[in-house]
Amino acid sequence: MNALIEFIRGPWTIAVYTWREGMRKKTLVGFLILSLLVIFGSSFLAAFLDPSMVGDVESDMNLKLIKDICVTAIAIFGVLITIFTSASVVPNEVENRVIYTVLSKPVRRFQYLLGKFIGVQLIVLINLALMTGLFFIALLVRQSVMPTLLLWSAMLTYFEFLIVSAFTFAVSCAASSSILPTIGGLFIYLTGNLTEYLKDVNVRAGQTEQWLDKAIGTTANFLAAVLPNLQNFSLKTQILNGAPNDPPTDVLIPNLVCYGLLYGLSGFLLSYWLFRRKEM
């Protein structure tokens, strides 16, 4: 039992240190403040709508505009915070040579990496909670109904960020700076949101006889099968058009949670494999 406690204590200490250092970075704080300002300021954009709309029409348009802006802000700023944090924690410590001091102590590489990864998740979770909390209050004040659908959306959004974070973190373990992992994280996020398009490319390629189109279709089909489909985690349409306290529809929450955990674990194991082979 004592051995287990000692094994856990190391990663947790590193995780808390990573979280504290991450929350002090000016870039992350800037992203967070800007996102909160966008969410808070969305309520004032209603004044720019067409003044000819009155009554329920105006109210519905204002509310839909606020929802659209807030959901988009959480997605954009949330993934930027996720990518920037995941891409920088390990390379920065290698560059500053802090990692050599840590690994010279009785801390295994797996413990160090696990602590860093948990610390990144703490940063992502806290930033996501702050943005969602402000949006939650805005909807609650305007509609006087508990927006539980938003809470479901926030939970699924985290698992989307977990996937992006895990594979960005993996790239960072093989890189010497945060530039390549940042680009890799953006690539993962963009391609993960284009998975449905890749499936469509494969279907269209199957309708032709040209070998080049066949090759493109096969490649697109392979990428669609391997890459995570991040669109599965989006409840934006339901938030914009549904009641705030509606349950999620057309999604299986347990399946998506397992889907996100599986890809997240795969990304972390890839991180450890790359980090273990890294010469330091």
Helices and strands as residue ranges (DSSP letters): H 2-24, H 26-41, G 42-48, H 55-95, H 98-103, H 109-143, H 148-174, H 179-192, H 195-205, H 211-226, G 230-233, H 236-241, H 253-276
